[in-house]
Amino acid sequence: MHLIRPVELSHLTKPEQKMVLSAMEDHGIKPSHKQALELKKLKQAGNLTADTIATILSENKNYIKADSGIGQYRKFFPEGFTIEEMDSVITGLLQGWQSTNNTARQSA
């Protein structure tokens, strides 16, 4: 988890943090920065419940799964990049590398 999310979630009480952790485990995801901010706003408004936490964490289909292989590359991309966008960039880079590597091998 990036530093900004724990900072946003540190405003929650211990029981609320446990509810977030439980929802993360249930959905197999880490909250995005946007989701962490939304949870903080709900807390401030007095509307944070287990149901609202689950709703917030499950509403975006482009989240990074906790066990997603591509999730480890999140730090290299701007905030808001979807998994599909990251995959496209990584695939393009690997195809370029493969092309260069194959050309170098054929020249040798």
Secondary structure, 3 states (H helix, E strand, C coil): CCCHHHHHHCCCCHHHHHHHHHHHHHHCECCCHHHHHHHHHHHHHCCCCHHHHHHHHHCCCCCCECCCHHHHHHHHCCCCCCHHHHHHHHHHHHHHHHHHHHHHHHHC
